[in-house]
Structures are given as structure tokens and as C-alpha cells.
Amino acid sequence: MKSVFDIATREELATRINSLSRQHQAHWGKMNVYQMIKHCTLCEEMMLGKMKIKRVFIGRLIGGMLLKKVLKDESPFGKNSPTSPLLKTLHESGDIEQQKKEWLNRLEQYASYTDPDFVHPFFGPMTRDQIGFFAYKHVDHHLRQFGV
């Protein structure tokens, strides 16, 4: 399974991210391309431990079980999955090129990742391998959403 901790995988993602433009339209969901890029940048901040989000109650009950299901194979995430309001942007537009640079910068930070105590707000505590797989699948999901 691909992981953001692998340099070749990060390079593949960077190529796909760099191909995004304002002209890309979502194949599903409500976000436009800017909102998706901003959302992914915020998610990387969370996964890198720079933004803490309180764990949700339902996640405490079933998060660990669902994490295993989500990471069991290389199949992409389902469409229209819910997300924390803290990981959404209300801005309709912004500087896409600058936001892409910020996202790429966050992805590169996985090269020196050191957060053994990461807790996802829904799925709960995650191992380094789980973080690498999950972060890849999340980015891939949104790039597929916009056809790249």
C-alpha cells in the first residue's frame, strides 16, 4: 500500500497536485478546487500534529474498527465522506497556486515525521504506518475527486 512516508509516493502526489488548476471541476461533492486544496492543507496540518482536533464521541465507539476497514486494502475512500467542520473552508476562492505550495510543503514534512502520539479525531490513535497509508488515501481521494 502506498504511504506518504515514501519519497516516490510524495513525488507522484506532487505531480498530481501541480496539475490542478482553477478549471478543474469536482466529479462529486460540494467543494470547488480551491476549497479542496485548502481542506487538504488543513488535513495535513492535523496529521502532522500542528492542529489538534478534539476526538468525537462516535469515533471513540467505532473509530478503531472503521480505521481497520478503511486501511485494509488499496481501494479508494468512498465519495462524500463526512469531515470535521474545522477542516473545511468557507472561502469560495483564493490563491490556488499559493495554496498548492502550502499543501506541497506540508506533504514534504512527512519526510521527517515524528509524532508517535497522533490521535485522529474520529479514528483515534494511529501508528506511523497507518498515518502514512491514511494520509496517502486521503490525498488520492481528493485528487480523484477532481480528475487528477
N, C-alpha and C positions, 0 to 999 in steps of 0.2 A: 504494500500500500504506500502511496506517495505521502511524503512528510515535508513540512516547511523547514525542517532541520537539514534537509538535503539540498546542497547548493544547486544541483541541476534542476530540481523541482522549483526552487525560488527563481532561477533564471527563466524557466518556462512560464511561470506566473508573471514575471516582469514583462516578458514579451507580449503576453496576452493583455496585461493591464495597459501597456504602452499603446496598444492598438485601439483602445477605447477613444471615442470622440463624442461630441455633443449629438451627432447624428444617430448614434445607436439607440434603438428602441427596445424596451423590455418585451420579452415573449410572454411574461406573466408578472403578476404583482403590480403594486401601485407606485413604486419608485421610478423616478427618471434616472438617467445615467449619473448625474451629479450626486443625487441623494444616495445612490448605491455606493458610489466611491467613498463618500463621506461616512456612510454606515460601516463599510469595511475598514476604514481607517480607525473608527471608534472601536470596532471589534478587536482589531489588532492591539490597540492600547489596552483593552481589557485583558486579552490573552497574554500580553507581555507584563501584566501586573501593574500598569501605570494608572489604571482606572479600576476602582473596586466597586462592585455592584452587589448589594445585599442578596443573599440567597432567598429564593421564593419558596413558600411553603410546599406547594405541589412538587417542586423539584426535590425537596427533602424526602418526599414519599416515594417517588418513582424515577427520579433523575438518573440514579446509578444504573438502574435496569435499562432505561432507554438509551443511555450512553453506549452500553454494550451492543445494543441493537443497531444504533447509528453507525458504529465503527466496525461492525462485524465483517464488512466487505467493502469493495471499492465503489459500490453503487452510489450515485449522487443523492444528495439530500432531496426530499420531496419539495414540491412547489408550495409557495405561500405559507411557509412555517412561521409561527409567531416569534417575535423578538421583544426584548426589553425596550420600553419607551426611551430609556437612557441611551440606546444605541441607534436611535432614529434622528434624522434632522428634519426640521420643519421648513428649512430654506428650500425654495424651489430651484434656485440656481446659485452658481458660484463659479470660481475659477477652477475649471476641471483640470487643467494642466498642473496647477499648484497642488490640488488635492491628490492627483496621481503621484506626484513627487513625495508627498507626505506618506501616502499609502506604501509606496515602494521603500521608503526609508524605514517604516515600521517592519515590513517583511524582512529587510536585511538584518534587523536586530535579532531575528531568530538565530543568526549565526553565533551569537554569544548569550543565548538564553540561559538564565539561571534563577528560576522561581520554582523551587521544589514544593512550595505550599499553595500552588494555584488552586482556587476553588471557583468553578464555573457557577454563575447564579442559578442555573437550572440543573445541570448535570452533576454538580458537586465536585469533590476533589478529583483531579485528573493527574495521571502520570505524565512524564515527559513524552513518551511515545504517543499517548492518547492526545495530548495537546498538539503534537506535530501532525497527526492524521486529521484531527478535527479541524485545525486551522486551514489545512490544505482543502479539505472537503467544503469548508465554508466559502473560501475564495473561489474555488472551482464552481460552486453552486451559483454564485452571483455573476461570474463571467459567462457561464452558460445562459443565465437569465438574459444577458444582453448579446448573446450570439458570438462570443469570442472565446 
